[in-house]
Amino acid sequence: MAASNKNRFRLRTWGDFACFTRPEMKAERVSYEVMTPSAARNILQSILWKPAIEWKIEKIEILKPIRWTSIRRNELGSVIPSSKVKQAMKSDSHELGVFIEDDRQQRAGLFLRDVDYIIHASFFLTNKAGQSDNETKFREQFVRRASKGQCFWQPYFGCREFAAYFSLLDADSQAPESIEDTRNIGWMLYDMDYSDRSPVPMFFNASITNGAVLIPDWNSNEVKR
């Protein structure tokens, strides 16, 4: 479904660190060179999320040179199995606690630092929209919330400890110029397809052209499942 021109926005977002993890890396975290479409969508949803609308990322501009840093962090070596969660839901006596002292692992990561982007995005109504829902209503909500810095949760760049800050750019305002960088990134995570019972990852062959990454449509032949 095509989005109205009135529902297109430019959101500038920046932070000290970022990690958009490459899924092919197992133990150590290594970031893509630029934000993924799913990470950009998550930032927009932190400002305004409703079942009645769906966000579409159209372009990501890079405002600062791509810089790297290596950080060693403490992480949990395992996760709580879903079977234990189900048991805990049925019994108050079941333990769900995980003690970091018993399951700590030190892992190195190659992260981005001093990042700054402009997200070009739009939204459209979904089949979950009610009779009282309309584009004008959600457009005004997003503009009001983004202009005031309001969000449902702290947006982040890939990992929750890497906080993202944002500012809405007016339609007539002059945006900073993107960096002069052109390179091929290769296959990048596009998003997760939740249309089936089991989520399916989607990928596209991404490239940076004059400091910007163009994001194909969800149903485009460029997106592979």
Contacts in CASP RR format, 6 or more apart in sequence:
PFRMAT RR
TARGET T0000
AUTHOR 0000-0000-0000
METHOD contacts of the structure
MODEL  1
MAASNKNRFRLRTWGDFACFTRPEMKAERVSYEVMTPSAARNILQSILWK
PAIEWKIEKIEILKPIRWTSIRRNELGSVIPSSKVKQAMKSDSHELGVFI
EDDRQQRAGLFLRDVDYIIHASFFLTNKAGQSDNETKFREQFVRRASKGQ
CFWQPYFGCREFAAYFSLLDADSQAPESIEDTRNIGWMLYDMDYSDRSPV
PMFFNASITNGAVLIPDWNSNEVKR
1 124 0 8 1.000
1 125 0 8 1.000
2 124 0 8 1.000
3 56 0 8 1.000
3 122 0 8 1.000
3 123 0 8 1.000
3 124 0 8 1.000
4 122 0 8 1.000
4 124 0 8 1.000
4 135 0 8 1.000
6 135 0 8 1.000
6 139 0 8 1.000
7 122 0 8 1.000
7 123 0 8 1.000
7 124 0 8 1.000
7 135 0 8 1.000
7 138 0 8 1.000
7 139 0 8 1.000
8 58 0 8 1.000
8 120 0 8 1.000
8 121 0 8 1.000
8 122 0 8 1.000
9 120 0 8 1.000
9 121 0 8 1.000
9 122 0 8 1.000
9 142 0 8 1.000
9 143 0 8 1.000
9 146 0 8 1.000
9 168 0 8 1.000
9 169 0 8 1.000
10 118 0 8 1.000
10 119 0 8 1.000
10 120 0 8 1.000
10 168 0 8 1.000
10 169 0 8 1.000
10 171 0 8 1.000
10 175 0 8 1.000
11 43 0 8 1.000
11 44 0 8 1.000
11 47 0 8 1.000
11 118 0 8 1.000
11 119 0 8 1.000
11 121 0 8 1.000
11 146 0 8 1.000
11 166 0 8 1.000
11 167 0 8 1.000
11 168 0 8 1.000
11 169 0 8 1.000
12 63 0 8 1.000
12 116 0 8 1.000
12 117 0 8 1.000
12 118 0 8 1.000
12 119 0 8 1.000
12 166 0 8 1.000
12 167 0 8 1.000
12 168 0 8 1.000
12 169 0 8 1.000
12 175 0 8 1.000
12 176 0 8 1.000
13 43 0 8 1.000
13 116 0 8 1.000
13 117 0 8 1.000
13 118 0 8 1.000
13 119 0 8 1.000
13 155 0 8 1.000
13 164 0 8 1.000
13 165 0 8 1.000
13 166 0 8 1.000
13 167 0 8 1.000
14 63 0 8 1.000
14 115 0 8 1.000
14 116 0 8 1.000
14 117 0 8 1.000
14 164 0 8 1.000
14 165 0 8 1.000
14 166 0 8 1.000
15 114 0 8 1.000
15 115 0 8 1.000
15 116 0 8 1.000
15 157 0 8 1.000
15 162 0 8 1.000
15 163 0 8 1.000
15 164 0 8 1.000
15 165 0 8 1.000
16 113 0 8 1.000
16 114 0 8 1.000
16 162 0 8 1.000
16 163 0 8 1.000
17 69 0 8 1.000
17 71 0 8 1.000
17 111 0 8 1.000
17 112 0 8 1.000
17 113 0 8 1.000
17 115 0 8 1.000
17 157 0 8 1.000
17 162 0 8 1.000
18 31 0 8 1.000
18 35 0 8 1.000
18 111 0 8 1.000
18 112 0 8 1.000
18 113 0 8 1.000
18 115 0 8 1.000
18 157 0 8 1.000
18 158 0 8 1.000
18 162 0 8 1.000
18 164 0 8 1.000
19 29 0 8 1.000
19 31 0 8 1.000
19 109 0 8 1.000
19 111 0 8 1.000
19 112 0 8 1.000
19 157 0 8 1.000
19 158 0 8 1.000
19 159 0 8 1.000
19 162 0 8 1.000
20 31 0 8 1.000
20 32 0 8 1.000
20 34 0 8 1.000
20 35 0 8 1.000
20 36 0 8 1.000
20 39 0 8 1.000
20 112 0 8 1.000
20 157 0 8 1.000
20 158 0 8 1.000
20 189 0 8 1.000
21 29 0 8 1.000
21 30 0 8 1.000
21 31 0 8 1.000
21 32 0 8 1.000
21 158 0 8 1.000
21 159 0 8 1.000
22 30 0 8 1.000
22 31 0 8 1.000
22 32 0 8 1.000
23 189 0 8 1.000
23 201 0 8 1.000
27 107 0 8 1.000
28 107 0 8 1.000
28 108 0 8 1.000
28 109 0 8 1.000
28 110 0 8 1.000
29 107 0 8 1.000
29 109 0 8 1.000
29 110 0 8 1.000
29 111 0 8 1.000
29 159 0 8 1.000
30 109 0 8 1.000
30 110 0 8 1.000
31 110 0 8 1.000
31 111 0 8 1.000
31 112 0 8 1.000
32 185 0 8 1.000
32 188 0 8 1.000
32 189 0 8 1.000
32 206 0 8 1.000
33 66 0 8 1.000
33 112 0 8 1.000
33 183 0 8 1.000
33 185 0 8 1.000
33 208 0 8 1.000
34 60 0 8 1.000
34 62 0 8 1.000
34 66 0 8 1.000
34 117 0 8 1.000
34 185 0 8 1.000
34 206 0 8 1.000
34 208 0 8 1.000
34 213 0 8 1.000
35 60 0 8 1.000
35 115 0 8 1.000
35 117 0 8 1.000
35 119 0 8 1.000
35 157 0 8 1.000
36 188 0 8 1.000
36 189 0 8 1.000
36 190 0 8 1.000
37 57 0 8 1.000
37 60 0 8 1.000
37 189 0 8 1.000
37 190 0 8 1.000
37 191 0 8 1.000
37 215 0 8 1.000
38 189 0 8 1.000
38 190 0 8 1.000
38 191 0 8 1.000
38 192 0 8 1.000
39 157 0 8 1.000
39 158 0 8 1.000
40 57 0 8 1.000
40 60 0 8 1.000
40 117 0 8 1.000
40 119 0 8 1.000
40 121 0 8 1.000
41 55 0 8 1.000
41 57 0 8 1.000
41 121 0 8 1.000
41 191 0 8 1.000
42 155 0 8 1.000
42 156 0 8 1.000
42 158 0 8 1.000
43 119 0 8 1.000
43 155 0 8 1.000
43 156 0 8 1.000
43 164 0 8 1.000
43 166 0 8 1.000
44 55 0 8 1.000
44 57 0 8 1.000
44 119 0 8 1.000
44 121 0 8 1.000
45 55 0 8 1.000
45 152 0 8 1.000
46 151 0 8 1.000
46 152 0 8 1.000
46 153 0 8 1.000
46 154 0 8 1.000
46 155 0 8 1.000
47 142 0 8 1.000
47 145 0 8 1.000
47 146 0 8 1.000
47 149 0 8 1.000
47 150 0 8 1.000
47 151 0 8 1.000
47 152 0 8 1.000
47 155 0 8 1.000
47 166 0 8 1.000
48 138 0 8 1.000
48 141 0 8 1.000
48 142 0 8 1.000
48 145 0 8 1.000
48 146 0 8 1.000
49 152 0 8 1.000
50 133 0 8 1.000
50 138 0 8 1.000
51 126 0 8 1.000
51 128 0 8 1.000
52 125 0 8 1.000
52 126 0 8 1.000
52 128 0 8 1.000
52 129 0 8 1.000
52 130 0 8 1.000
52 133 0 8 1.000
52 138 0 8 1.000
53 123 0 8 1.000
53 124 0 8 1.000
53 125 0 8 1.000
53 126 0 8 1.000
53 129 0 8 1.000
53 138 0 8 1.000
54 123 0 8 1.000
54 124 0 8 1.000
54 126 0 8 1.000
55 121 0 8 1.000
55 122 0 8 1.000
55 123 0 8 1.000
56 121 0 8 1.000
56 122 0 8 1.000
56 123 0 8 1.000
56 124 0 8 1.000
56 217 0 8 1.000
56 218 0 8 1.000
57 119 0 8 1.000
57 120 0 8 1.000
57 121 0 8 1.000
57 215 0 8 1.000
58 120 0 8 1.000
58 121 0 8 1.000
58 122 0 8 1.000
58 214 0 8 1.000
58 215 0 8 1.000
59 119 0 8 1.000
59 120 0 8 1.000
59 212 0 8 1.000
59 213 0 8 1.000
59 214 0 8 1.000
59 215 0 8 1.000
60 117 0 8 1.000
60 118 0 8 1.000
60 119 0 8 1.000
60 120 0 8 1.000
60 212 0 8 1.000
60 213 0 8 1.000
60 215 0 8 1.000
61 117 0 8 1.000
61 118 0 8 1.000
61 120 0 8 1.000
61 175 0 8 1.000
61 178 0 8 1.000
61 211 0 8 1.000
61 212 0 8 1.000
62 116 0 8 1.000
62 117 0 8 1.000
62 178 0 8 1.000
62 179 0 8 1.000
62 181 0 8 1.000
62 208 0 8 1.000
62 211 0 8 1.000
62 212 0 8 1.000
62 213 0 8 1.000
63 116 0 8 1.000
63 117 0 8 1.000
63 118 0 8 1.000
63 176 0 8 1.000
63 177 0 8 1.000
63 178 0 8 1.000
63 179 0 8 1.000
64 114 0 8 1.000
64 115 0 8 1.000
64 116 0 8 1.000
64 179 0 8 1.000
65 179 0 8 1.000
65 181 0 8 1.000
66 112 0 8 1.000
66 179 0 8 1.000
66 181 0 8 1.000
67 112 0 8 1.000
67 113 0 8 1.000
67 114 0 8 1.000
68 110 0 8 1.000
68 111 0 8 1.000
68 112 0 8 1.000
68 113 0 8 1.000
69 110 0 8 1.000
69 111 0 8 1.000
69 112 0 8 1.000
69 113 0 8 1.000
70 108 0 8 1.000
70 109 0 8 1.000
70 110 0 8 1.000
70 111 0 8 1.000
71 108 0 8 1.000
71 109 0 8 1.000
71 111 0 8 1.000
72 106 0 8 1.000
72 107 0 8 1.000
72 108 0 8 1.000
72 109 0 8 1.000
73 106 0 8 1.000
73 107 0 8 1.000
73 109 0 8 1.000
74 100 0 8 1.000
74 104 0 8 1.000
74 105 0 8 1.000
74 106 0 8 1.000
75 104 0 8 1.000
75 105 0 8 1.000
75 106 0 8 1.000
75 107 0 8 1.000
76 98 0 8 1.000
76 100 0 8 1.000
76 103 0 8 1.000
76 104 0 8 1.000
76 105 0 8 1.000
77 103 0 8 1.000
77 104 0 8 1.000
77 105 0 8 1.000
78 98 0 8 1.000
78 103 0 8 1.000
80 96 0 8 1.000
80 97 0 8 1.000
80 98 0 8 1.000
84 94 0 8 1.000
84 96 0 8 1.000
85 96 0 8 1.000
87 94 0 8 1.000
88 94 0 8 1.000
88 95 0 8 1.000
88 96 0 8 1.000
111 162 0 8 1.000
112 157 0 8 1.000
115 157 0 8 1.000
116 176 0 8 1.000
118 169 0 8 1.000
118 175 0 8 1.000
118 176 0 8 1.000
118 178 0 8 1.000
123 135 0 8 1.000
123 138 0 8 1.000
123 142 0 8 1.000
124 135 0 8 1.000
125 133 0 8 1.000
125 134 0 8 1.000
125 135 0 8 1.000
143 168 0 8 1.000
144 150 0 8 1.000
145 151 0 8 1.000
146 166 0 8 1.000
146 167 0 8 1.000
146 168 0 8 1.000
147 168 0 8 1.000
149 166 0 8 1.000
151 166 0 8 1.000
154 160 0 8 1.000
154 163 0 8 1.000
154 164 0 8 1.000
155 163 0 8 1.000
155 164 0 8 1.000
155 165 0 8 1.000
155 166 0 8 1.000
156 162 0 8 1.000
156 163 0 8 1.000
156 164 0 8 1.000
157 163 0 8 1.000
157 164 0 8 1.000
169 175 0 8 1.000
178 210 0 8 1.000
178 211 0 8 1.000
178 212 0 8 1.000
179 211 0 8 1.000
180 210 0 8 1.000
180 211 0 8 1.000
181 208 0 8 1.000
181 210 0 8 1.000
181 211 0 8 1.000
182 207 0 8 1.000
182 208 0 8 1.000
182 209 0 8 1.000
182 210 0 8 1.000
182 211 0 8 1.000
183 207 0 8 1.000
183 208 0 8 1.000
184 205 0 8 1.000
184 206 0 8 1.000
184 207 0 8 1.000
184 208 0 8 1.000
185 206 0 8 1.000
185 207 0 8 1.000
185 208 0 8 1.000
185 213 0 8 1.000
186 205 0 8 1.000
186 206 0 8 1.000
186 207 0 8 1.000
187 203 0 8 1.000
187 204 0 8 1.000
187 205 0 8 1.000
187 206 0 8 1.000
187 224 0 8 1.000
188 203 0 8 1.000
188 204 0 8 1.000
188 205 0 8 1.000
188 206 0 8 1.000
189 201 0 8 1.000
189 202 0 8 1.000
189 203 0 8 1.000
190 201 0 8 1.000
190 202 0 8 1.000
190 203 0 8 1.000
190 204 0 8 1.000
190 215 0 8 1.000
190 216 0 8 1.000
190 223 0 8 1.000
191 202 0 8 1.000
191 218 0 8 1.000
192 199 0 8 1.000
192 200 0 8 1.000
192 201 0 8 1.000
192 202 0 8 1.000
193 199 0 8 1.000
193 200 0 8 1.000
193 201 0 8 1.000
193 202 0 8 1.000
193 225 0 8 1.000
200 225 0 8 1.000
201 225 0 8 1.000
202 223 0 8 1.000
202 224 0 8 1.000
202 225 0 8 1.000
203 223 0 8 1.000
203 224 0 8 1.000
204 215 0 8 1.000
204 216 0 8 1.000
204 220 0 8 1.000
204 222 0 8 1.000
204 223 0 8 1.000
204 224 0 8 1.000
205 222 0 8 1.000
206 213 0 8 1.000
207 213 0 8 1.000
216 222 0 8 1.000
216 223 0 8 1.000
217 223 0 8 1.000
END
